[in-house]
Amino acid sequence: MLKGKTVLLGITGSIAAYKIAYLASALHKLHADVHVLMTENATNFINPITFETLTGNKCLVDTFDRNFQFQVEHVSIAKKADVVMIAPASANVIGKIANGLADDMLTTTVMACRCQKLFAPAMNTAMYENPIVQDNIRKLKHYGYEVITPASGYLACGDTGAGKMPEPETLLEYILREVAFEKDLSGKKVLVTAGPTQEAIDPVRCLTNHSSGKMGYAIAKMAMLRGAEVTLVSGPTAIEPPLFVKVLPVTSARDMFEAVTGVSDQQDIIIKAAAVADYRPKQVSEDKVKKNDDQASIELERTDDILKYLGQHKKDGQFLCGFSMETKNMIGNSRAKLEKKNLDMVAANNLKVEGAGFQGDTNVLTLITQDEEVSLPLMSKEDAALKILDKIISLTK
Ligand SMILES: Cc1cc2nc3c(=O)[nH]c(=O)nc-3n(C[C@H](O)[C@H](O)[C@H](O)COP(=O)(O)O)c2cc1C
């Protein structure tokens, strides 16, 4: 995902420094060229050898160390960088960079970088809330540097409050958003629906289906990483929503219809990956439910057909993609759906094929448009999401 990208990690004198070993390793596994810069004080918390082993690159600490690969190391490395993240960022380094001081390898290199700079402050709550530190953070933001709001929680000093560095998994997402993929959906608004809906029978029971939400969440994440402004309307799922995506949680088909139609007019691309329950119990009085409890027979009615509604109200230039899950006659049924609901594409999967459909981490899709049918092999849902987006981009150019 990060082949050909150079990521600089700047580490300062904070107890959270050890967490960056995971981040350096994760970036290296994604094929980024990772260079770690440490302040002298940071080397008291974690040894540079750890990073040299994890990244395969020399860890840079001393500006005047002559045992370097390049002539003027801080300038060469700054020129190569696609993104730089200072994490953990001490109050001291934040203050130095905000005020133009460059007295060590880390601060000098950051000063020489033209790429985006991300800061993850980590410090004791009183330090973080100190008005001078807050002024310095404001100054960094003023100059276009992104400062990641620290989490609140139990801190290494024993206090509880703001100042905790976000977990390295979260920091990785910030880096990916910056440098993963070409931003070929930049300026586009994308709406994705995901997960099942739940139709209440009574306060305890519901009608639902086996959708995990994984396919829709993967599409939302990949569209965001490719630069789109993404809204994810999600039924109840057990998965973490992707960062940097606006999530509208819903429960029933009616909720989903309202959430989707509330924003659908503003969207360039709509991808309906949710498995909306087709039926809901007809509303009956609570009294009747109680009376019938021992021999409950539930009368059903159809839920709203959200995709059909979107097809009927499609804006000029809007691209509408639906999913179809079939057990037989996949192409014929999906083509009929494409026509009947005025869709631009159907991503079809045959539930009888190994590795396709709900729950799992893989899918086997056929992308059906007016003019063609493209059968994709078995792949991860994230790769399938990228293929769906590739196709949409090629058709909307
Ligand atoms: C155990 C320990 C933990 C520390 N944790 C932090 C911290 O999380 N954030 C911070 O700003 N300073 C922290 N400090 C203080 C910094 O290490 C100190 O301000 C140092 O001068 C920072 O140097 P640097 O910014 O060049 O890395 C800590 C100090 C010690 C001894």
Ligand as a Chemical Component Dictionary entry (heavy atoms), coordinates in Angstrom:
data_LIG
# 
_chem_comp.id                   LIG 
_chem_comp.type                 NON-POLYMER 
_chem_comp.pdbx_formal_charge   0 
_chem_comp.three_letter_code    LIG 
# 
loop_
_chem_comp_atom.comp_id 
_chem_comp_atom.atom_id 
_chem_comp_atom.alt_atom_id 
_chem_comp_atom.type_symbol 
_chem_comp_atom.charge 
_chem_comp_atom.model_Cartn_x 
_chem_comp_atom.model_Cartn_y 
_chem_comp_atom.model_Cartn_z 
_chem_comp_atom.pdbx_ordinal 
LIG C1  C1  C 0 10.064 9.447  32.598 1  
LIG C2  C2  C 0 9.870  10.732 31.820 2  
LIG C3  C3  C 0 8.771  10.858 31.000 3  
LIG C4  C4  C 0 8.576  12.023 30.275 4  
LIG N1  N1  N 0 7.484  12.127 29.471 5  
LIG C5  C5  C 0 7.269  13.260 28.786 6  
LIG C6  C6  C 0 6.147  13.387 27.937 7  
LIG O1  O1  O 0 5.329  12.463 27.770 8  
LIG N2  N2  N 0 5.957  14.547 27.276 9  
LIG C7  C7  C 0 6.828  15.590 27.408 10 
LIG O2  O2  O 0 6.597  16.626 26.768 11 
LIG N3  N3  N 0 7.912  15.500 28.185 12 
LIG C8  C8  C 0 8.162  14.374 28.877 13 
LIG N4  N4  N 0 9.267  14.268 29.681 14 
LIG C9  C9  C 0 10.175 15.395 29.752 15 
LIG C10 C10 C 0 11.039 15.485 28.505 16 
LIG O3  O3  O 0 11.776 14.294 28.342 17 
LIG C11 C11 C 0 11.967 16.700 28.622 18 
LIG O4  O4  O 0 11.182 17.886 28.536 19 
LIG C12 C12 C 0 13.002 16.696 27.551 20 
LIG O5  O5  O 0 13.778 17.873 27.651 21 
LIG C13 C13 C 0 12.392 16.626 26.153 22 
LIG O6  O6  O 0 13.410 16.548 25.200 23 
LIG P1  P1  P 0 13.127 16.443 23.650 24 
LIG O7  O7  O 0 11.946 17.285 23.379 25 
LIG O8  O8  O 0 14.355 16.974 23.010 26 
LIG O9  O9  O 0 12.927 15.013 23.332 27 
LIG C14 C14 C 0 9.503  13.107 30.385 28 
LIG C15 C15 C 0 10.631 12.955 31.188 29 
LIG C16 C16 C 0 10.815 11.787 31.906 30 
LIG C17 C17 C 0 12.043 11.649 32.771 31 
# 
loop_
_chem_comp_bond.comp_id 
_chem_comp_bond.atom_id_1 
_chem_comp_bond.atom_id_2 
_chem_comp_bond.value_order 
_chem_comp_bond.pdbx_ordinal 
LIG C1  C2  SING 1  
LIG C2  C3  SING 2  
LIG C2  C16 DOUB 3  
LIG C3  C4  DOUB 4  
LIG C4  N1  SING 5  
LIG C4  C14 SING 6  
LIG N1  C5  DOUB 7  
LIG C5  C6  SING 8  
LIG C5  C8  SING 9  
LIG C6  O1  DOUB 10 
LIG C6  N2  SING 11 
LIG N2  C7  SING 12 
LIG C7  O2  DOUB 13 
LIG C7  N3  SING 14 
LIG N3  C8  DOUB 15 
LIG C8  N4  SING 16 
LIG N4  C9  SING 17 
LIG N4  C14 SING 18 
LIG C9  C10 SING 19 
LIG C10 O3  SING 20 
LIG C10 C11 SING 21 
LIG C11 O4  SING 22 
LIG C11 C12 SING 23 
LIG C12 O5  SING 24 
LIG C12 C13 SING 25 
LIG C13 O6  SING 26 
LIG O6  P1  SING 27 
LIG P1  O7  DOUB 28 
LIG P1  O8  SING 29 
LIG P1  O9  SING 30 
LIG C14 C15 DOUB 31 
LIG C15 C16 SING 32 
LIG C16 C17 SING 33 
# 
